[in-house]
Amino acid sequence: MSRTGLPAYHPTRMGNVDQDRAKDEMERLRQALDAETRACVELRRQLDRANAEFEEFVSMAAHNLRESLRDVASYSELMAETPDYLNLERIREAAAAAQSLLGDIVAYWATGAGQRQSARTDMDAVLCQAVLSAGKPIAERCAIITHDPLPAVMGDFEILTKVMRHLIGNAIEYCAAPSPRVHISAARGDLECVFSVADNGPGIDPAFQDRIFGAFKRLHGKEHPGNGLGLAFCKKAIESQGGRMWVESTPGAGSTFYFALQLLPGERQ
């Protein structure tokens, strides 16, 4: 206490307190700056990766499209020289291939680009719609589609129907057995549900199980129709719904494609 009865003033002590506070604030700002710098570096890395993927996609799309257009041009020249129904049919096929490719490209890049909101989606209804849309190949191949009860999830009905349709269609297309079999099931977890689409096809070599989800990555030649965007679309579509997708397969023992989606609170274990 001072002679006046008031607390003594110690400038050195107060100065130390202010310095400590300043140091703490500077450290907090430094850590915040470091975090922002790391976030910017990561964002830049993601943008570079996205740009590289986009450039590769455009290059491959252009290559595939040019192939169809070359066919149109070549057969058109033959038609000009010698009118022939076979050449006309080949022109139509090439034009249809180009149209199909453009449609798949638009569908692929449109996935996740809009403002579609996830909502309660009945996966039993999704499967029913997918089976109806795959009615022709199912009937032609005498395919047998079975399923367990499927829960409701958070997702987009139209997008998930397309995914299920692609997976069922692929299972039928690549199965050499007289009667392809596809079984769809679901395993509920605490927060998500893992759906599986299992087939009795030839299976996939482990070396190619990651590759098949890439755009324009095909394991087979032109004996099977398609543009190499089906599974790439499926993976991108599931990820746009906040989920994930993968495959497990043994050559000669069929394949099982899995995708996980967020469960509704009432559907959780």
C-alpha positions in Angstrom: 0.0 0.0 0.0 1.1 3.6 -0.6 1.1 6.3 2.0 -2.3 7.5 0.6 -3.8 4.1 1.4 -4.3 3.2 -2.3 -2.8 0.1 -3.9 0.8 0.6 -4.9 1.3 1.0 -8.7 4.0 -1.3 -10.1 4.6 -0.3 -13.8 7.1 -3.2 -14.4 4.6 -5.8 -13.2 1.8 -4.3 -15.3 4.1 -4.0 -18.3 5.0 -7.7 -18.0 1.3 -8.7 -18.0 0.6 -6.6 -21.1 3.7 -8.1 -22.8 2.4 -11.6 -22.0 -1.0 -10.8 -23.5 0.6 -9.3 -26.6 2.8 -12.4 -27.0 -0.3 -14.7 -26.6 -2.2 -12.7 -29.2 0.7 -12.7 -31.6 1.0 -16.5 -31.2 -2.7 -16.9 -31.8 -2.6 -14.8 -34.9 0.5 -16.7 -36.1 -1.2 -20.0 -35.7 -4.3 -18.7 -37.5 -2.1 -17.4 -40.3 -0.4 -20.8 -40.6 -3.7 -22.6 -40.7 -5.0 -20.2 -43.5 -1.7 -20.7 -45.4 -2.1 -24.5 -45.2 -5.7 -24.3 -46.3 -4.7 -22.1 -49.3 -1.9 -24.5 -50.3 -4.3 -27.4 -50.0 -7.0 -25.6 -52.1 -4.4 -24.8 -54.7 -3.3 -28.4 -54.8 -6.9 -29.5 -55.2 -7.5 -26.9 -58.0 -4.3 -28.1 -59.8 -5.5 -31.7 -59.5 -9.0 -30.8 -60.8 -7.5 -28.8 -63.7 -5.3 -31.7 -64.6 -8.2 -34.2 -64.4 -10.4 -31.8 -66.5 -7.7 -31.5 -69.2 -7.2 -35.2 -69.4 -11.0 -35.7 -69.5 -11.4 -33.2 -72.4 -8.5 -34.7 -74.3 -9.9 -38.2 -74.0 -13.5 -37.1 -74.8 -12.2 -35.2 -77.9 -10.3 -38.3 -79.0 -13.3 -40.6 -78.7 -15.6 -38.1 -80.4 -13.1 -37.6 -83.3 -13.1 -41.4 -83.8 -16.9 -41.4 -84.4 -16.8 -38.3 -86.6 -14.0 -39.9 -88.7 -16.3 -42.8 -89.3 -19.1 -40.5 -90.4 -16.7 -38.7 -92.8 -15.2 -41.9 -94.2 -18.5 -43.6 -94.9 -20.0 -40.4 -96.2 -17.3 -40.2 -98.8 -17.9 -43.9 -99.8 -21.6 -43.1 -100.0 -20.9 -40.2 -102.4 -18.9 -42.5 -104.6 -21.1 -45.6 -104.5 -24.5 -45.3 -102.7 -24.8 -48.3 -100.5 -27.2 -49.2 -97.7 -24.4 -50.8 -95.6 -22.5 -47.5 -95.7 -25.6 -45.6 -94.7 -26.1 -47.9 -91.8 -22.5 -47.4 -90.6 -23.0 -43.6 -90.8 -26.1 -43.9 -88.6 -24.2 -46.1 -86.1 -21.3 -43.6 -86.0 -23.6 -40.7 -85.5 -25.5 -42.5 -82.8 -22.2 -43.3 -81.0 -21.2 -39.6 -81.1 -24.6 -38.7 -79.8 -24.4 -41.3 -77.0 -20.9 -40.1 -76.0 -22.0 -36.5 -75.8 -25.0 -37.5 -73.7 -22.7 -39.4 -71.3 -20.3 -36.5 -71.1 -23.1 -34.1 -70.2 -24.5 -36.4 -67.6 -21.1 -37.0 -66.1 -20.2 -33.3 -65.7 -23.8 -32.3 -64.6 -23.6 -34.7 -61.7 -23.1 -32.6 -58.5 -22.9 -29.4 -60.4 -26.5 -28.2 -59.7 -28.2 -27.2 -56.5 -30.2 -30.4 -56.1 -30.9 -31.0 -52.4 -30.8 -34.4 -50.7 -34.0 -35.6 -49.3 -35.5 -38.8 -47.8 -35.1 -41.4 -50.5 -36.7 -44.9 -50.3 -34.1 -47.2 -51.7 -36.6 -49.9 -52.3 -38.4 -47.5 -54.7 -35.1 -46.6 -56.3 -34.3 -50.2 -57.0 -37.8 -50.8 -58.4 -37.4 -47.9 -60.8 -33.9 -49.1 -61.8 -35.2 -52.6 -62.5 -38.0 -51.2 -64.7 -35.6 -49.1 -66.7 -33.3 -52.1 -67.2 -36.3 -54.3 -68.2 -35.0 -55.0 -71.8 -31.5 -56.4 -70.9 -33.0 -58.3 -67.9 -35.6 -60.0 -70.2 -33.1 -60.6 -73.0 -30.5 -62.3 -70.8 -33.1 -63.9 -68.5 -31.3 -62.2 -65.6 -32.4 -62.9 -62.0 -32.6 -59.8 -59.7 -33.0 -60.4 -56.0 -32.8 -58.1 -53.1 -33.1 -57.7 -49.3 -35.2 -55.0 -47.8 -33.5 -51.6 -48.3 -33.7 -48.6 -45.9 -34.4 -45.0 -46.7 -31.4 -42.7 -47.0 -30.5 -39.0 -47.6 -30.1 -38.6 -51.3 -31.5 -37.7 -54.7 -34.0 -40.2 -56.1 -33.2 -39.6 -59.8 -29.4 -39.8 -59.4 -29.5 -42.9 -57.2 -31.8 -44.6 -59.7 -29.3 -43.9 -62.4 -26.5 -45.4 -60.3 -28.5 -48.5 -59.5 -29.4 -48.9 -63.2 -25.8 -48.6 -64.2 -24.7 -51.2 -61.7 -27.4 -53.7 -62.6 -26.8 -53.1 -66.3 -23.1 -53.7 -66.0 -23.6 -56.9 -64.0 -25.8 -58.3 -66.7 -23.7 -57.0 -69.7 -20.4 -58.5 -68.5 -21.7 -61.8 -67.2 -21.1 -64.8 -69.5 -23.4 -67.1 -67.6 -26.6 -68.1 -69.3 -28.6 -66.5 -66.6 -26.9 -63.5 -64.8 -27.7 -63.1 -61.2 -27.6 -59.8 -59.3 -28.4 -59.5 -55.6 -28.8 -56.1 -53.9 -28.5 -55.8 -50.1 -27.8 -53.3 -47.4 -26.0 -53.2 -44.1 -27.0 -50.5 -41.6 -24.4 -48.8 -39.5 -24.5 -46.1 -36.8 -24.6 -43.2 -39.3 -24.5 -44.7 -42.8 -25.8 -47.6 -44.8 -23.6 -49.7 -47.1 -25.4 -51.0 -50.1 -24.0 -53.8 -52.1 -24.7 -55.0 -55.7 -23.2 -58.5 -56.1 -23.1 -60.5 -59.4 -22.0 -63.8 -60.7 -19.8 -62.4 -63.5 -16.2 -63.0 -64.3 -14.8 -60.8 -61.6 -12.1 -58.1 -61.8 -8.4 -58.4 -61.5 -7.3 -56.5 -58.3 -4.8 -54.6 -60.4 -7.7 -52.9 -62.3 -10.2 -52.4 -59.5 -9.3 -48.7 -59.0 -8.9 -48.0 -62.7 -12.5 -49.0 -63.6 -13.8 -45.9 -61.8 -11.8 -43.5 -64.0 -13.4 -41.7 -66.9 -13.0 -43.6 -70.3 -11.2 -46.4 -68.5 -12.4 -49.7 -70.1 -11.3 -53.2 -69.4 -12.9 -54.6 -72.5 -13.0 -53.8 -76.2 -15.8 -52.8 -78.5 -17.5 -56.2 -78.0 -19.3 -54.5 -75.1 -21.2 -51.3 -75.7 -20.5 -48.1 -73.7 -18.3 -45.1 -73.6 -16.3 -45.9 -70.4 -18.2 -43.4 -68.3 -20.7 -45.6 -66.5 -18.7 -46.4 -63.3 -17.0 -43.0 -63.4 -20.5 -41.5 -63.3 -21.6 -43.8 -60.5 -18.7 -42.9 -58.3 -19.0 -39.2 -58.9 -22.7 -39.4 -58.3 -22.4 -41.2 -55.0 -19.7 -38.7 -53.9 -22.0 -35.8 -54.8 -24.5 -37.3 -52.4 -21.9 -37.3 -49.6 -21.1 -41.0 -49.9 -18.3 -43.2 -51.1 -18.0 -46.2 -53.6 -15.7 -49.1 -54.0 -15.5 -52.6 -55.4 -14.4 -56.0 -54.1 -13.9 -58.8 -56.6 -12.1 -62.1 -57.2 -11.4 -63.2 -60.7 -13.8 -66.0 -61.6 -15.9 -65.4 -58.5 -18.0 -62.3 -59.4 -17.9 -58.8 -58.2 -19.6 -56.8 -55.5 -19.9 -53.0 -55.8 -20.5 -51.1 -52.6 -21.7 -47.6 -51.9 -22.3 -45.9 -48.6 -24.9 -43.2 -47.9 -26.1 -41.3 -44.9 -29.0 -43.0 -43.0 -32.0 -41.1 -41.8 -32.1 -41.0 -37.9 -35.1 -43.4 -37.8 -33.2 -46.0 -39.9 -30.1 -46.1 -37.8 -29.2 -49.0 -35.6 
